[in-house]
């Protein structure tokens, strides 16, 4: 009899081993994000405006949880992580560049520089993944 923790760990390892199927997952995630984008967040925005400290704590907590999950992913499947990191850098660059016009703003330039850094880290991780022998 396996515990819930063992089943979750096995599912995570399966996902990381089968990272070649991740483009399909990205299409699914894109659909989910598109669905979320159609939702009306007016009440959530008003709550965040009325409760700036609580919303900051909430966002910080979510970022720490997601950061730890991404760190776990990087430790166990650096090749797929690095590929996604390069993709995120490209998307950040596109988003920042699309907000530079009509008036040039410095934050857009910083966004592009951040995207360059993210993409560079992704390529660095890809080269590191090639140097590491696969685990048996």
N, CA and C atoms as an extended XYZ file, in Angstrom:
408
Properties=species:S:1:pos:R:3:atomname:S:1:resname:S:1:resid:I:1 pbc="F F F"
N         0.841       -1.178        0.000 N   UNK     1
C         0.000        0.000        0.000 CA  UNK     1
C         0.889        1.245        0.000 C   UNK     1
N         0.695        2.104       -0.971 N   UNK     2
C         1.515        3.307       -1.057 CA  UNK     2
C         0.789        4.487       -0.425 C   UNK     2
N         1.580        5.374        0.135 N   UNK     3
C         1.002        6.565        0.748 CA  UNK     3
C         0.779        7.633       -0.320 C   UNK     3
N         0.025        8.646        0.048 N   UNK     4
C        -0.248        9.752       -0.866 CA  UNK     4
C         1.059       10.444       -1.266 C   UNK     4
N         1.965       10.603       -0.317 N   UNK     5
C         3.244       11.259       -0.592 CA  UNK     5
C         4.040       10.462       -1.630 C   UNK     5
N         4.052        9.147       -1.521 N   UNK     6
C         4.772        8.305       -2.481 CA  UNK     6
C         4.135        8.381       -3.870 C   UNK     6
N         2.807        8.419       -3.927 N   UNK     7
C         2.125        8.516       -5.213 CA  UNK     7
C         2.404        9.863       -5.881 C   UNK     7
N         2.401       10.936       -5.095 N   UNK     8
C         2.688       12.260       -5.640 CA  UNK     8
C         4.125       12.319       -6.142 C   UNK     8
N         5.054       11.773       -5.354 N   UNK     9
C         6.457       11.756       -5.760 CA  UNK     9
C         6.635       10.949       -7.052 C   UNK     9
N         5.962        9.796       -7.164 N   UNK    10
C         6.042        8.965       -8.373 CA  UNK    10
C         5.473        9.713       -9.581 C   UNK    10
N         4.367       10.414       -9.390 N   UNK    11
C         3.777       11.188      -10.484 CA  UNK    11
C         4.724       12.307      -10.919 C   UNK    11
N         5.343       12.987       -9.951 N   UNK    12
C         6.300       14.039      -10.279 CA  UNK    12
C         7.496       13.505      -11.039 C   UNK    12
N         8.023       12.359      -10.609 N   UNK    13
C         9.159       11.752      -11.310 CA  UNK    13
C         8.767       11.337      -12.720 C   UNK    13
N         7.545       10.807      -12.901 N   UNK    14
C         7.084       10.429      -14.229 CA  UNK    14
C         7.019       11.655      -15.136 C   UNK    14
N         6.463       12.758      -14.619 N   UNK    15
C         6.375       13.982      -15.418 CA  UNK    15
C         7.753       14.475      -15.817 C   UNK    15
N         8.697       14.439      -14.879 N   UNK    16
C        10.036       14.932      -15.179 CA  UNK    16
C        10.767       14.021      -16.166 C   UNK    16
N        10.561       12.721      -16.083 N   UNK    17
C        11.196       11.784      -17.023 CA  UNK    17
C        10.641       11.942      -18.430 C   UNK    17
N         9.385       12.295      -18.545 N   UNK    18
C         8.718       12.399      -19.844 CA  UNK    18
C         8.586       13.849      -20.288 C   UNK    18
N         9.675       14.589      -20.131 N   UNK    19
C         9.601       16.011      -20.434 CA  UNK    19
C         9.414       16.291      -21.914 C   UNK    19
N         9.648       15.317      -22.789 N   UNK    20
C         9.438       15.543      -24.225 CA  UNK    20
C         7.966       15.827      -24.527 C   UNK    20
N         7.075       15.388      -23.653 N   UNK    21
C         5.648       15.637      -23.851 CA  UNK    21
C         5.227       17.002      -23.298 C   UNK    21
N         6.157       17.753      -22.764 N   UNK    22
C         5.806       19.027      -22.147 CA  UNK    22
C         5.210       20.046      -23.108 C   UNK    22
N         5.560       20.056      -24.424 N   UNK    23
C         4.870       21.005      -25.315 CA  UNK    23
C         3.358       20.827      -25.285 C   UNK    23
N         2.887       19.600      -25.163 N   UNK    24
C         1.451       19.362      -25.044 CA  UNK    24
C         0.925       20.003      -23.764 C   UNK    24
N         1.707       19.866      -22.693 N   UNK    25
C         1.307       20.470      -21.419 CA  UNK    25
C         1.239       21.987      -21.561 C   UNK    25
N         2.194       22.585      -22.313 N   UNK    26
C         2.180       24.033      -22.498 CA  UNK    26
C         0.919       24.480      -23.237 C   UNK    26
N         0.477       23.699      -24.210 N   UNK    27
C        -0.754       24.035      -24.934 CA  UNK    27
C        -1.938       23.996      -23.969 C   UNK    27
N        -1.971       22.986      -23.110 N   UNK    28
C        -3.051       22.885      -22.119 CA  UNK    28
C        -2.999       24.064      -21.156 C   UNK    28
N        -1.792       24.384      -20.673 N   UNK    29
C        -1.637       25.508      -19.743 CA  UNK    29
C        -2.046       26.814      -20.412 C   UNK    29
N        -1.692       26.968      -21.696 N   UNK    30
C        -2.090       28.167      -22.416 CA  UNK    30
C        -3.613       28.288      -22.466 C   UNK    30
N        -4.294       27.170      -22.677 N   UNK    31
C        -5.754       27.180      -22.668 CA  UNK    31
C        -6.311       27.570      -21.311 C   UNK    31
N        -5.695       27.059      -20.256 N   UNK    32
C        -6.129       27.409      -18.899 CA  UNK    32
C        -5.917       28.896      -18.647 C   UNK    32
N        -4.749       29.409      -19.059 N   UNK    33
C        -4.460       30.837      -18.859 CA  UNK    33
C        -5.436       31.688      -19.652 C   UNK    33
N        -5.758       31.268      -20.874 N   UNK    34
C        -6.738       32.012      -21.678 CA  UNK    34
C        -8.105       32.032      -20.993 C   UNK    34
N        -8.473       30.899      -20.399 N   UNK    35
C        -9.744       30.836      -19.675 CA  UNK    35
C        -9.744       31.744      -18.463 C   UNK    35
N        -8.625       31.768      -17.745 N   UNK    36
C        -8.511       32.630      -16.568 CA  UNK    36
C        -8.565       34.101      -16.987 C   UNK    36
N        -7.946       34.412      -18.124 N   UNK    37
C        -7.922       35.802      -18.597 CA  UNK    37
C        -9.325       36.324      -18.891 C   UNK    37
N       -10.256       35.431      -19.200 N   UNK    38
C       -11.622       35.845      -19.500 CA  UNK    38
C       -12.459       36.080      -18.241 C   UNK    38
N       -11.915       35.696      -17.088 N   UNK    39
C       -12.648       35.887      -15.843 CA  UNK    39
C       -12.635       37.357      -15.434 C   UNK    39
N       -13.618       37.744      -14.679 N   UNK    40
C       -13.712       39.119      -14.199 CA  UNK    40
C       -13.099       39.190      -12.800 C   UNK    40
N       -11.979       39.868      -12.684 N   UNK    41
C       -11.274       39.981      -11.416 CA  UNK    41
C       -11.508       41.329      -10.737 C   UNK    41
N       -12.616       41.982      -11.069 N   UNK    42
C       -12.881       43.307      -10.516 CA  UNK    42
C       -12.939       43.269       -8.988 C   UNK    42
N       -13.628       42.271       -8.435 N   UNK    43
C       -13.729       42.183       -6.972 CA  UNK    43
C       -12.374       41.912       -6.341 C   UNK    43
N       -11.574       41.064       -6.990 N   UNK    44
C       -10.235       40.772       -6.466 CA  UNK    44
C        -9.358       42.019       -6.510 C   UNK    44
N        -9.464       42.792       -7.596 N   UNK    45
C        -8.685       44.031       -7.696 CA  UNK    45
C        -9.087       45.005       -6.595 C   UNK    45
N       -10.397       45.138       -6.377 N   UNK    46
C       -10.864       46.048       -5.325 CA  UNK    46
C       -10.392       45.588       -3.953 C   UNK    46
N       -10.405       44.262       -3.713 N   UNK    47
C        -9.924       43.737       -2.440 CA  UNK    47
C        -8.443       44.047       -2.262 C   UNK    47
N        -7.669       43.883       -3.335 N   UNK    48
C        -6.231       44.143       -3.247 CA  UNK    48
C        -5.949       45.623       -2.985 C   UNK    48
N        -6.769       46.495       -3.569 N   UNK    49
C        -6.597       47.936       -3.334 CA  UNK    49
C        -6.944       48.265       -1.886 C   UNK    49
N        -7.997       47.644       -1.357 N   UNK    50
C        -8.429       47.906        0.019 CA  UNK    50
C        -7.523       47.253        1.060 C   UNK    50
N        -6.813       46.186        0.698 N   UNK    51
C        -5.969       45.436        1.640 CA  UNK    51
C        -4.559       45.264        1.073 C   UNK    51
N        -3.784       46.357        0.972 N   UNK    52
C        -2.474       46.250        0.324 CA  UNK    52
C        -1.502       45.329        1.061 C   UNK    52
N        -1.505       45.345        2.386 N   UNK    53
C        -0.579       44.491        3.131 CA  UNK    53
C        -0.948       43.020        2.972 C   UNK    53
N        -2.219       42.697        3.115 N   UNK    54
C        -2.672       41.305        2.965 CA  UNK    54
C        -2.404       40.783        1.565 C   UNK    54
N        -2.656       41.616        0.557 N   UNK    55
C        -2.416       41.162       -0.815 CA  UNK    55
C        -0.920       40.979       -1.079 C   UNK    55
N        -0.088       41.816       -0.482 N   UNK    56
C         1.368       41.659       -0.623 CA  UNK    56
C         1.830       40.363        0.023 C   UNK    56
N         1.299       40.057        1.207 N   UNK    57
C         1.659       38.813        1.893 CA  UNK    57
C         1.182       37.608        1.077 C   UNK    57
N        -0.016       37.694        0.521 N   UNK    58
C        -0.549       36.603       -0.294 CA  UNK    58
C         0.312       36.358       -1.534 C   UNK    58
N         0.647       37.426       -2.251 N   UNK    59
C         1.468       37.286       -3.454 CA  UNK    59
C         2.850       36.750       -3.096 C   UNK    59
N         3.426       37.243       -2.014 N   UNK    60
C         4.744       36.771       -1.580 CA  UNK    60
C         4.702       35.286       -1.247 C   UNK    60
N         3.667       34.845       -0.567 N   UNK    61
C         3.523       33.428       -0.220 CA  UNK    61
C         3.418       32.566       -1.469 C   UNK    61
N         2.605       33.001       -2.427 N   UNK    62
C         2.455       32.248       -3.675 CA  UNK    62
C         3.790       32.180       -4.414 C   UNK    62
N         4.541       33.288       -4.444 N   UNK    63
C         5.832       33.309       -5.126 CA  UNK    63
C         6.817       32.346       -4.462 C   UNK    63
N         6.850       32.303       -3.134 N   UNK    64
C         7.757       31.389       -2.431 CA  UNK    64
C         7.380       29.935       -2.706 C   UNK    64
N         6.098       29.623       -2.687 N   UNK    65
C         5.654       28.249       -2.959 CA  UNK    65
C         5.999       27.850       -4.393 C   UNK    65
N         5.686       28.713       -5.360 N   UNK    66
C         6.016       28.405       -6.751 CA  UNK    66
C         7.526       28.333       -6.954 C   UNK    66
N         8.269       29.210       -6.288 N   UNK    67
C         9.725       29.185       -6.394 CA  UNK    67
C        10.319       27.884       -5.892 C   UNK    67
N         9.786       27.366       -4.796 N   UNK    68
C        10.298       26.094       -4.280 CA  UNK    68
C         9.941       24.942       -5.218 C   UNK    68
N         8.760       24.986       -5.822 N   UNK    69
C         8.377       23.948       -6.783 CA  UNK    69
C         9.266       24.000       -8.023 C   UNK    69
N         9.559       25.196       -8.503 N   UNK    70
C        10.427       25.343       -9.673 CA  UNK    70
C        11.854       24.915       -9.333 C   UNK    70
N        12.296       25.194       -8.134 N   UNK    71
C        13.627       24.754       -7.703 CA  UNK    71
C        13.718       23.236       -7.688 C   UNK    71
N        12.687       22.579       -7.193 N   UNK    72
C        12.636       21.118       -7.190 CA  UNK    72
C        12.685       20.584       -8.623 C   UNK    72
N        11.926       21.245       -9.520 N   UNK    73
C        11.920       20.864      -10.926 CA  UNK    73
C        13.322       20.988      -11.511 C   UNK    73
N        14.000       22.111      -11.217 N   UNK    74
C        15.337       22.327      -11.762 CA  UNK    74
C        16.307       21.253      -11.271 C   UNK    74
N        16.215       20.870      -10.007 N   UNK    75
C        17.132       19.873       -9.455 CA  UNK    75
C        16.930       18.509      -10.108 C   UNK    75
N        15.709       18.196      -10.512 N   UNK    76
C        15.416       16.853      -10.996 CA  UNK    76
C        15.286       16.746      -12.514 C   UNK    76
N        15.184       17.850      -13.213 N   UNK    77
C        15.066       17.802      -14.678 CA  UNK    77
C        15.569       19.118      -15.265 C   UNK    77
N        16.877       19.324      -15.177 N   UNK    78
C        17.445       20.611      -15.571 CA  UNK    78
C        17.264       20.895      -17.058 C   UNK    78
N        17.232       19.846      -17.886 N   UNK    79
C        17.109       20.063      -19.326 CA  UNK    79
C        15.755       20.685      -19.683 C   UNK    79
N        14.681       20.135      -19.147 N   UNK    80
C        13.361       20.702      -19.444 CA  UNK    80
C        13.206       22.062      -18.776 C   UNK    80
N        13.751       22.204      -17.579 N   UNK    81
C        13.701       23.486      -16.877 CA  UNK    81
C        14.407       24.564      -17.701 C   UNK    81
N        15.595       24.236      -18.205 N   UNK    82
C        16.364       25.211      -18.973 CA  UNK    82
C        15.641       25.595      -20.260 C   UNK    82
N        15.011       24.634      -20.904 N   UNK    83
C        14.257       24.933      -22.131 CA  UNK    83
C        13.123       25.912      -21.837 C   UNK    83
N        12.432       25.680      -20.743 N   UNK    84
C        11.338       26.578      -20.363 CA  UNK    84
C        11.885       27.945      -19.959 C   UNK    84
N        13.057       27.965      -19.329 N   UNK    85
C        13.664       29.229      -18.928 CA  UNK    85
C        13.989       30.086      -20.150 C   UNK    85
N        14.489       29.475      -21.208 N   UNK    86
C        14.756       30.204      -22.449 CA  UNK    86
C        13.448       30.725      -23.043 C   UNK    86
N        12.405       29.891      -23.031 N   UNK    87
C        11.102       30.303      -23.545 CA  UNK    87
C        10.537       31.479      -22.741 C   UNK    87
N        10.658       31.415      -21.428 N   UNK    88
C        10.171       32.508      -20.575 CA  UNK    88
C        10.941       33.792      -20.876 C   UNK    88
N        12.251       33.678      -21.082 N   UNK    89
C        13.044       34.856      -21.447 CA  UNK    89
C        12.556       35.481      -22.742 C   UNK    89
N        12.246       34.635      -23.722 N   UNK    90
C        11.741       35.148      -25.000 CA  UNK    90
C        10.378       35.825      -24.814 C   UNK    90
N         9.508       35.206      -24.022 N   UNK    91
C         8.187       35.800      -23.782 CA  UNK    91
C         8.283       37.113      -23.000 C   UNK    91
N         9.176       37.156      -22.010 N   UNK    92
C         9.387       38.408      -21.264 CA  UNK    92
C         9.887       39.510      -22.183 C   UNK    92
N        10.805       39.159      -23.069 N   UNK    93
C        11.346       40.134      -24.011 CA  UNK    93
C        10.258       40.665      -24.935 C   UNK    93
N         9.442       39.761      -25.466 N   UNK    94
C         8.355       40.174      -26.358 CA  UNK    94
C         7.377       41.093      -25.629 C   UNK    94
N         7.011       40.711      -24.405 N   UNK    95
C         6.070       41.523      -23.631 CA  UNK    95
C         6.645       42.902      -23.337 C   UNK    95
N         7.901       42.955      -22.918 N   UNK    96
C         8.517       44.245      -22.607 CA  UNK    96
C         8.667       45.104      -23.851 C   UNK    96
N         9.076       44.493      -24.966 N   UNK    97
C         9.251       45.255      -26.207 CA  UNK    97
C         7.921       45.800      -26.714 C   UNK    97
N         6.852       45.048      -26.524 N   UNK    98
C         5.551       45.517      -27.007 CA  UNK    98
C         5.016       46.682      -26.178 C   UNK    98
N         5.575       46.893      -24.986 N   UNK    99
C         5.131       48.013      -24.150 CA  UNK    99
C         6.088       49.200      -24.188 C   UNK    99
N         7.115       49.159      -25.032 N   UNK   100
C         8.042       50.289      -25.135 CA  UNK   100
C         7.424       51.470      -25.878 C   UNK   100
N         6.641       51.202      -26.910 N   UNK   101
C         6.050       52.271      -27.707 CA  UNK   101
C         4.671       52.603      -27.159 C   UNK   101
N         4.112       53.736      -27.351 N   UNK   102
C         4.580       54.853      -28.151 CA  UNK   102
C         5.616       55.728      -27.428 C   UNK   102
N         5.565       55.802      -26.104 N   UNK   103
C         6.588       56.586      -25.411 CA  UNK   103
C         7.578       55.605      -24.784 C   UNK   103
N         8.825       55.909      -24.927 N   UNK   104
C         9.872       55.030      -24.414 CA  UNK   104
C         9.874       55.104      -22.893 C   UNK   104
N         9.737       53.960      -22.228 N   UNK   105
C         9.790       53.967      -20.771 CA  UNK   105
C        10.924       53.075      -20.294 C   UNK   105
N        11.553       53.503      -19.214 N   UNK   106
C        12.728       52.816      -18.687 CA  UNK   106
C        12.391       51.427      -18.158 C   UNK   106
N        11.199       51.240      -17.595 N   UNK   107
C        10.840       49.930      -17.057 CA  UNK   107
C        10.754       48.886      -18.165 C   UNK   107
N        10.354       49.284      -19.353 N   UNK   108
C        10.334       48.360      -20.480 CA  UNK   108
C        11.734       47.906      -20.854 C   UNK   108
N        12.680       48.819      -20.798 N   UNK   109
C        14.070       48.476      -21.081 CA  UNK   109
C        14.610       47.525      -20.010 C   UNK   109
N        14.270       47.782      -18.757 N   UNK   110
C        14.682       46.871      -17.687 CA  UNK   110
C        14.051       45.496      -17.862 C   UNK   110
N        12.821       45.468      -18.347 N   UNK   111
C        12.174       44.190      -18.624 CA  UNK   111
C        12.912       43.401      -19.697 C   UNK   111
N        13.372       44.095      -20.728 N   UNK   112
C        14.126       43.423      -21.787 CA  UNK   112
C        15.460       42.920      -21.245 C   UNK   112
N        16.135       43.718      -20.439 N   UNK   113
C        17.399       43.271      -19.841 CA  UNK   113
C        17.178       42.070      -18.920 C   UNK   113
N        16.078       42.067      -18.186 N   UNK   114
C        15.744       40.911      -17.344 CA  UNK   114
C        15.506       39.677      -18.199 C   UNK   114
N        14.837       39.863      -19.318 N   UNK   115
C        14.587       38.744      -20.222 CA  UNK   115
C        15.887       38.181      -20.787 C   UNK   115
N        16.832       39.064      -21.110 N   UNK   116
C        18.142       38.605      -21.593 CA  UNK   116
C        18.818       37.757      -20.520 C   UNK   116
N        18.749       38.207      -19.276 N   UNK   117
C        19.357       37.455      -18.171 CA  UNK   117
C        18.693       36.076      -18.011 C   UNK   117
N        17.374       36.037      -18.057 N   UNK   118
C        16.654       34.772      -17.903 CA  UNK   118
C        17.024       33.813      -19.036 C   UNK   118
N        17.062       34.326      -20.268 N   UNK   119
C        17.424       33.470      -21.402 CA  UNK   119
C        18.870       32.984      -21.275 C   UNK   119
N        19.767       33.865      -20.839 N   UNK   120
C        21.169       33.464      -20.659 CA  UNK   120
C        21.291       32.368      -19.605 C   UNK   120
N        20.554       32.494      -18.515 N   UNK   121
C        20.566       31.446      -17.485 CA  UNK   121
C        20.024       30.137      -18.054 C   UNK   121
N        19.000       30.227      -18.883 N   UNK   122
C        18.453       29.030      -19.499 CA  UNK   122
C        19.481       28.330      -20.379 C   UNK   122
N        20.193       29.102      -21.223 N   UNK   123
C        21.224       28.499      -22.065 CA  UNK   123
C        22.368       27.939      -21.229 C   UNK   123
N        22.710       28.635      -20.138 N   UNK   124
C        23.748       28.139      -19.236 CA  UNK   124
C        23.315       26.812      -18.624 C   UNK   124
N        22.079       26.715      -18.190 N   UNK   125
C        21.573       25.472      -17.608 CA  UNK   125
C        21.523       24.351      -18.646 C   UNK   125
N        21.190       24.698      -19.901 N   UNK   126
C        21.199       23.678      -20.953 CA  UNK   126
C        22.604       23.126      -21.166 C   UNK   126
N        23.599       24.017      -21.167 N   UNK   127
C        24.968       23.534      -21.352 CA  UNK   127
C        25.420       22.723      -20.141 C   UNK   127
N        24.976       23.093      -18.949 N   UNK   128
C        25.306       22.313      -17.747 CA  UNK   128
C        24.653       20.943      -17.796 C   UNK   128
N        23.453       20.876      -18.338 N   UNK   129
C        22.752       19.586      -18.422 CA  UNK   129
C        23.483       18.633      -19.358 C   UNK   129
N        24.118       19.162      -20.370 N   UNK   130
C        24.868       18.301      -21.300 CA  UNK   130
C        26.115       17.733      -20.634 C   UNK   130
N        26.694       18.486      -19.684 N   UNK   131
C        27.923       18.045      -19.019 CA  UNK   131
C        27.664       17.013      -17.932 C   UNK   131
N        26.458       17.038      -17.371 N   UNK   132
C        26.122       16.116      -16.284 CA  UNK   132
C        25.724       14.772      -16.875 C   UNK   132
N        26.316       13.716      -16.351 N   UNK   133
C        25.961       12.372      -16.829 CA  UNK   133
C        24.561       12.031      -16.365 C   UNK   133
N        23.762       11.370      -17.206 N   UNK   134
C        22.402       10.999      -16.785 CA  UNK   134
C        22.419       10.036      -15.601 C   UNK   134
N        21.482       10.246      -14.694 N   UNK   135
C        21.387        9.377      -13.507 CA  UNK   135
C        20.871        8.007      -13.908 C   UNK   135
N        21.418        6.973      -13.290 N   UNK   136
C        20.956        5.629      -13.617 CA  UNK   136
C        19.829        5.209      -12.735 C   UNK   136
